[in-house]
Amino acid sequence: RKAANVEYPALYADDAEARKDKAKFTFNCAQRGVANLMETYLQTTLFTLIGGLTLPRVAAGLCGAYCVGAIAFAVGYSSGEPLARYKSFGGAGVLVRVALLGSLITAGNTLFHVLTNTA
C-alpha cells in the first residue's frame, strides 16, 4: 500500500493510475488475490467440514492442498503478472474444490441412507 501510494479506505488503486504505474498495478493484483481467497475459503471450509464426516483424511488432505494452492495463487498474483497465479500449484484450487464437493456429496449420500435406514 505504501509503495503504491494508495491511501485508505480505497481497496484498489484507480484503474487509470494502475495502467501507468507498475507499483499500483501490482498492488491491485495483490488485493485481487486476497479477494479471491475471501471468495473461496468459506465454501472450502464448509465442504471440508461436511465431507470430513465420512472421509476425514481425504477432506483434510484436500483442504491442505487447497491451502498450498491458495498460497501459490496469491504469491503468483501479487507478482504483478496476473497469469502467474496459475503457475505452479495455483491453478489447482478449482480441482481441489471439486474434489471437496465430491466428499460433500458422499457425506450427504451417507446421511440420506442413515436417515432412511437403507444403509
C-alpha positions as CSV (number, residue, x, y, z in Angstrom):
1,R,0.0,0.0,0.0
2,K,2.8,2.4,0.9
3,A,4.9,1.6,-2.2
4,A,1.9,2.1,-4.4
5,N,0.8,5.3,-2.5
6,V,-2.8,4.0,-2.2
7,E,-4.5,5.7,0.8
8,Y,-7.1,4.1,3.0
9,P,-10.1,3.5,2.6
10,A,-9.6,2.7,-1.1
11,L,-9.4,-1.0,-1.7
12,Y,-7.7,-0.7,-5.1
13,A,-5.7,1.9,-7.0
14,D,-7.7,3.8,-9.7
15,D,-7.6,1.7,-12.9
16,A,-6.3,4.6,-15.0
17,E,-3.4,5.1,-12.5
18,A,-2.7,1.4,-12.3
19,R,-2.2,1.3,-16.1
20,K,0.5,3.9,-15.8
21,D,2.2,2.9,-12.5
22,K,3.6,-0.7,-12.1
23,A,3.5,-0.4,-8.3
24,K,-0.2,0.4,-8.3
25,F,-0.9,-2.4,-10.8
26,T,1.0,-4.8,-8.6
27,F,-0.9,-3.6,-5.5
28,N,-4.2,-4.1,-7.3
29,C,-3.1,-7.7,-8.3
30,A,-2.2,-8.4,-4.6
31,Q,-5.6,-7.1,-3.5
32,R,-7.4,-9.2,-6.1
33,G,-5.5,-12.3,-4.9
34,V,-6.7,-11.7,-1.3
35,A,-10.3,-11.1,-2.5
36,N,-10.2,-14.4,-4.4
37,L,-9.2,-16.2,-1.2
38,M,-12.0,-14.5,0.7
39,E,-14.5,-15.6,-2.0
40,T,-13.5,-19.3,-1.9
41,Y,-12.4,-20.1,1.6
42,L,-15.9,-20.2,3.1
43,Q,-17.2,-22.8,0.7
44,T,-13.9,-24.8,1.0
45,T,-14.2,-24.8,4.8
46,L,-17.8,-25.9,4.6
47,F,-17.1,-28.7,2.1
48,T,-14.2,-29.8,4.3
49,L,-16.3,-29.9,7.5
50,I,-19.2,-31.8,6.0
51,G,-17.1,-34.0,3.7
52,G,-14.9,-34.8,6.7
53,L,-17.8,-36.5,8.4
54,T,-17.4,-39.5,6.2
55,L,-13.9,-39.1,4.7
56,P,-11.9,-37.2,7.3
57,R,-8.4,-38.0,5.9
58,V,-9.4,-37.2,2.3
59,A,-11.1,-34.0,3.3
60,A,-8.1,-32.9,5.4
61,G,-5.7,-33.7,2.6
62,L,-7.7,-31.8,0.1
63,C,-8.0,-28.9,2.5
64,G,-4.3,-28.9,2.9
65,A,-3.9,-29.0,-0.9
66,Y,-6.3,-26.0,-1.1
67,C,-4.1,-24.1,1.4
68,V,-1.0,-24.7,-0.6
69,G,-2.8,-23.8,-3.8
70,A,-4.2,-20.6,-2.3
71,I,-0.7,-19.5,-1.2
72,A,0.7,-20.3,-4.6
73,F,-2.2,-18.4,-6.2
74,A,-1.7,-15.3,-4.0
75,V,2.1,-15.3,-4.5
76,G,1.7,-15.6,-8.2
77,Y,-1.0,-13.0,-8.5
78,S,0.9,-10.5,-6.3
79,S,3.9,-10.7,-8.6
80,G,2.3,-8.1,-10.8
81,E,1.7,-10.6,-13.6
82,P,-1.9,-11.8,-13.3
83,L,-1.4,-15.0,-15.3
84,A,1.3,-16.1,-12.9
85,R,-1.4,-17.0,-10.4
86,Y,-1.9,-20.3,-12.4
87,K,1.7,-21.3,-12.4
88,S,3.0,-24.0,-10.1
89,F,0.1,-25.2,-7.9
90,G,-2.0,-22.0,-8.0
91,G,-4.5,-23.3,-10.6
92,A,-5.3,-26.5,-8.8
93,G,-7.7,-24.7,-6.4
94,V,-10.7,-25.3,-8.6
95,L,-9.9,-29.1,-8.9
96,V,-9.4,-29.3,-5.2
97,R,-12.8,-27.6,-4.5
98,V,-14.5,-30.0,-7.0
99,A,-12.9,-33.0,-5.1
100,L,-14.2,-31.5,-1.8
101,L,-17.6,-31.2,-3.4
102,G,-17.4,-34.9,-4.1
103,S,-16.7,-35.6,-0.5
104,L,-19.6,-33.4,0.5
105,I,-21.9,-35.4,-1.8
106,T,-20.6,-38.6,-0.3
107,A,-21.4,-37.4,3.2
108,G,-24.9,-36.3,2.0
109,N,-25.5,-39.7,0.5
110,T,-24.3,-41.5,3.7
111,L,-26.6,-39.3,5.8
112,F,-29.5,-40.0,3.4
113,H,-29.0,-43.7,3.8
114,V,-28.7,-43.5,7.6
115,L,-31.9,-41.4,7.9
116,T,-33.8,-43.7,5.6
117,N,-32.4,-46.9,7.2
118,T,-31.3,-48.3,3.8
119,A,-27.6,-48.4,4.5
